[in-house]
Structure formats: C-alpha cells, structure tokens
Amino acid sequence: MTSSALHMFLMGALGVGSLFFVMWIIHLFLKNAAVVDVGWGLGFILLSAVYILSGEGFNLRNTIYFLMIFLWGMRIVLYLLKRISAEKEEDKRYRKIRQGFGRMAWFKFLFIFEFQAALEMIIGIPLLIVSLNPNPGLSFVEVFGIIIFVVSLLGEALSDEQLHAFKRDSANKGKTCDIGLWKYSRHPNYFFELMIWVGLFIYALGSPMGWVGIISPLVMFYLLMYVSGVPLAEEQSLLSRGDEYRKYQKTTSIFFPMPKRN
C-alpha cells in the first residue's frame, strides 16, 4: 500500500470509527442497539466522501461511484429509520445479544459498533481503489459494473417492497411470503445486496489493482450467508412459522434465485 493510500485508509478509519462511536452514544439514550444498522449505510457514505476528498477529488469516476454509494446508503438509512420508529421495542437480535452480555451490556455494545466500523473498512476497499485512480473517462468494465449495481439496487428495493406489501395484507398473517422474487429465493434482498458489492468490485476493476477489491463481495457473501443475514432470518422464520416455513424451505432456494423445486 502506497503512502497516499495508507493516509486515505487511516483518514477513512478515523471518520468511520468516530461515526460508530457517536451511534453508540445515541444508542445509550434510545436504549436501542438497532441504530448500528443505520450507521452501516451512513458509514459507507462518509467513507466514500473521505476517500474522494483526500484522493483525486470529484472527477467523473469518483462522482459516479459516490452517487451509487449515496443512493444505496440513504435507501438503507431511510428504510431502517422508518422500521425502528415503528417498532415499540429493540430488535430481537439485539435483545438476545444484550441478554447474553449480562452486566455492562451497554459498554460491551461498543465493541459491536466498532467492529461494524472495522468491517466497513475491509468491505470498502474497492472504494479506496477507485479513489486512487487519476485516469479520465470510464472503461467498458466500469460501465458494466454500474449496470450490475443499478439492477441490483432496484432488485433489492423491489424485494423489500414485495415483502412489505405481503405483510400489510392481514390475510397473510402468519404466512410465508412466496410472491414475486420471494418465489425464487428465500432471501432475494440479501442476494441483491451481495450483487451490489459485486457491481462495485467490477467497477473497481477499471482501476489499477482493482482485483484486490474481490475481498469485498467475498466478505459480504460470508456475512450474509453464514453470520448475520440468512442464519438469523431462517431461525426467526422457523420460530414464528414452523412447519409452514419448513415446507417453503423444501421448495425454494435459500439464496441464489432459482426455479421452484418439486
């Protein structure tokens, strides 16, 4: 890593680490650790801005990628703020963690918040790579990355809206969403979230050392598939819908959209 890249990385780490510390302070007043998820979207927007301003500035390449991150991040922020404000108590995931922490849980949550910041620094490597590219204009591979990103962002938004529309119908209470994109994947929102980062990785391939950005979709896939995404969602669905969800599991792909199984 060059001295310029190291300086930008450290500036980004300082900014994102400070943001999540502020989010941790906010969570103490709200008594709701779900605000860390809001920080996830805000953190990448901040990280992008820091990289651009400390790197090559707002040239065409950086402006486009900042707009992509801003649209993705603000969609997450607004979506989560709406959900958190509508919920009367803390998200079940964080309540479970809080119970496991026991005494001093309020302080121990600081490590969860700052761990999110560390993850953002790793996943955000493609953003650093793009910010270091001084070459004018866009390559074909970068245009392809933009297309993948836009299609994936629309797919994620559509899957979220289909799920909310299903839940709003009182006739579907206790049932499993099996319409639209949810007919082909049990977690289409997570699939498209992964593809968003695949698109950003492809976009980074238009810059020197862009291949290093492969770490971003690889880490996202691991997190979504084995840590905080699919496993928690599957566990909650089985608890709330039981055999009805088990039937859905037998016919529907867990992650990648595929035709129904008999």
C-alpha positions in Angstrom: 0.0 0.0 0.0 1.4 3.4 -1.0 1.8 6.2 1.5 -1.1 8.1 -0.2 -3.3 5.0 0.0 -2.3 4.4 3.6 -3.1 8.0 4.5 -6.5 7.8 2.9 -7.3 4.5 4.6 -6.3 5.9 8.0 -8.4 9.0 7.4 -11.4 6.8 6.5 -10.9 4.6 9.6 -10.8 7.7 11.8 -14.0 9.0 10.2 -16.0 5.8 10.3 -14.7 4.8 13.8 -15.9 8.2 15.1 -19.3 7.8 13.4 -19.9 4.5 15.0 -18.8 5.8 18.4 -21.4 8.6 18.0 -24.0 6.0 17.0 -23.1 4.0 20.2 -23.7 7.2 22.3 -27.1 7.6 20.6 -28.0 4.0 21.4 -27.4 4.7 25.1 -30.1 7.3 25.1 -32.5 5.4 22.9 -31.8 2.0 24.6 -31.9 0.5 21.1 -28.8 -1.0 19.5 -30.6 -1.3 16.1 -29.2 2.2 15.3 -26.0 0.5 14.5 -27.6 -0.7 11.3 -28.4 2.9 10.4 -24.7 3.6 10.9 -23.9 0.9 8.3 -25.4 3.0 5.5 -24.1 6.3 6.8 -20.6 4.9 7.3 -20.1 4.0 3.7 -21.3 7.4 2.5 -18.8 9.0 4.9 -16.0 6.7 3.9 -16.6 7.4 0.2 -16.5 11.2 0.8 -13.3 10.9 2.9 -11.6 8.9 0.2 -12.6 11.2 -2.6 -11.7 14.4 -0.8 -8.3 13.0 0.3 -7.7 11.4 -3.1 -8.3 12.6 -6.6 -11.4 14.6 -5.8 -14.7 14.6 -7.6 -13.7 13.6 -11.1 -16.2 11.7 -13.3 -15.3 8.3 -11.9 -15.5 9.3 -8.3 -18.7 11.3 -8.7 -20.4 8.3 -10.2 -19.3 5.9 -7.5 -20.2 8.4 -4.8 -23.7 8.7 -6.2 -24.0 4.9 -6.3 -22.9 4.6 -2.6 -25.1 7.6 -1.6 -28.2 6.1 -3.2 -27.6 2.7 -1.7 -26.7 4.1 1.7 -29.6 6.5 2.0 -32.1 3.8 1.0 -30.9 1.7 3.8 -30.9 4.6 6.3 -34.4 5.8 5.4 -35.7 2.2 5.4 -34.2 1.4 8.8 -35.3 4.7 10.4 -38.8 4.0 9.3 -38.7 0.5 10.7 -37.1 1.4 14.0 -39.5 4.3 14.6 -42.4 2.0 14.0 -41.2 -0.7 16.4 -42.1 -0.4 20.1 -39.0 -2.3 21.4 -35.5 -3.2 20.4 -34.9 -5.6 17.6 -35.0 -9.3 18.7 -31.4 -9.8 17.5 -30.0 -7.1 19.8 -32.2 -8.1 22.7 -30.8 -11.6 22.5 -27.2 -10.2 22.4 -28.0 -7.8 25.3 -29.2 -10.7 27.4 -26.1 -12.7 26.6 -23.8 -9.8 27.6 -25.4 -9.5 31.0 -23.8 -6.9 33.2 -22.1 -4.0 31.5 -24.0 -4.8 28.3 -24.2 -1.1 27.5 -20.4 -0.9 27.4 -19.9 -4.2 25.6 -22.1 -3.0 22.7 -19.3 -0.5 21.9 -17.3 -3.4 20.6 -20.1 -4.4 18.3 -20.4 -0.9 17.0 -16.7 -0.5 16.3 -16.5 -4.0 14.8 -19.0 -2.7 12.2 -16.6 0.1 11.5 -13.8 -2.4 11.0 -15.9 -4.4 8.6 -16.7 -1.3 6.6 -13.0 -0.6 6.2 -12.5 -4.1 4.7 -15.6 -4.1 2.5 -14.9 -0.6 1.4 -11.5 -1.5 -0.2 -13.0 -1.1 -3.8 -13.9 2.5 -2.9 -10.3 3.2 -1.9 -9.0 1.7 -5.1 -11.3 3.8 -7.3 -10.5 6.9 -5.4 -6.8 6.5 -6.2 -7.4 6.3 -10.0 -6.5 9.6 -11.7 -7.2 8.5 -15.2 -10.0 10.4 -17.0 -13.0 8.7 -18.6 -14.7 5.4 -17.9 -13.8 1.9 -19.3 -16.3 -0.7 -20.6 -15.8 -2.8 -17.4 -16.7 0.2 -15.2 -19.9 0.8 -17.2 -20.7 -2.9 -16.8 -20.2 -2.5 -13.0 -22.6 0.4 -13.0 -25.2 -1.6 -14.7 -24.8 -4.5 -12.3 -25.1 -2.1 -9.4 -28.2 -0.3 -10.6 -30.0 -3.6 -11.5 -29.1 -5.0 -8.0 -30.2 -1.9 -6.2 -33.6 -2.0 -7.9 -33.9 -5.7 -7.2 -33.2 -5.2 -3.5 -35.7 -2.3 -3.3 -38.3 -4.4 -5.2 -37.8 -7.5 -2.9 -38.2 -5.3 0.2 -41.4 -3.7 -1.2 -42.9 -7.1 -2.1 -42.3 -8.4 1.4 -43.8 -5.3 3.0 -46.9 -5.5 0.7 -47.3 -9.1 1.6 -47.1 -8.3 5.4 -49.5 -5.4 5.1 -52.3 -7.7 3.9 -53.9 -9.0 7.1 -54.9 -12.2 5.3 -51.3 -13.2 5.1 -50.7 -13.0 8.9 -48.5 -16.0 9.9 -47.9 -17.0 6.3 -44.6 -17.0 4.4 -44.1 -14.5 1.6 -44.0 -16.6 -1.6 -44.7 -13.9 -4.2 -42.6 -12.1 -6.8 -38.8 -12.5 -6.2 -39.5 -14.4 -3.0 -40.9 -17.3 -5.1 -37.4 -18.0 -6.4 -35.2 -17.2 -3.3 -35.9 -17.3 0.4 -33.7 -14.2 0.7 -33.7 -12.2 -2.5 -32.9 -9.0 -0.6 -29.7 -10.5 0.6 -28.8 -11.8 -2.8 -29.2 -8.4 -4.4 -27.2 -6.9 -1.5 -24.3 -9.2 -2.5 -24.7 -8.3 -6.1 -24.5 -4.6 -5.3 -21.0 -5.2 -4.0 -20.2 -7.4 -6.9 -21.1 -4.4 -9.1 -18.8 -2.1 -7.1 -16.0 -4.7 -7.3 -16.4 -4.8 -11.1 -16.4 -1.0 -11.2 -13.1 -1.1 -9.3 -11.6 -3.4 -11.9 -11.3 -0.4 -14.2 -8.6 1.0 -11.8 -5.1 -0.2 -11.1 -5.0 -3.1 -8.5 -8.8 -3.3 -8.9 -8.7 -7.1 -8.5 -7.8 -6.6 -4.8 -11.4 -5.5 -4.4 -12.6 -9.1 -4.7 -12.3 -9.2 -0.9 -15.5 -7.0 -0.7 -18.1 -9.4 -2.2 -16.3 -12.4 -0.6 -16.6 -10.9 2.9 -20.2 -9.8 2.2 -21.2 -13.3 1.0 -19.7 -14.8 4.1 -21.5 -12.4 6.4 -24.8 -12.7 4.6 -24.8 -16.4 4.2 -23.2 -17.6 7.4 -23.2 -14.9 10.1 -25.8 -12.1 10.4 -28.0 -12.4 7.3 -29.5 -15.8 6.3 -28.9 -17.8 9.5 -30.7 -15.2 11.8 -33.6 -14.8 9.3 -34.0 -18.5 8.9 -34.0 -19.1 12.7 -36.6 -16.4 13.2 -38.8 -17.7 10.4 -38.8 -21.2 11.8 -39.7 -20.0 15.3 -42.6 -17.9 14.0 -44.0 -20.0 11.2 -42.7 -23.6 11.9 -43.9 -26.3 9.5 -45.3 -23.8 7.1 -41.8 -22.3 6.6 -40.2 -25.8 6.5 -42.4 -26.5 3.5 -41.2 -23.3 1.9 -37.6 -24.3 2.6 -38.1 -27.6 0.7 -39.2 -25.9 -2.5 -37.3 -22.6 -2.6 -33.6 -21.8 -3.0 -32.0 -20.4 0.1 -30.1 -17.6 -1.5 -29.5 -17.6 -5.3 -32.8 -17.2 -7.3 -33.7 -20.5 -8.9 -36.9 -22.2 -10.2 -39.1 -23.9 -7.6 -38.2 -27.5 -6.7 -41.0 -30.1 -6.7 
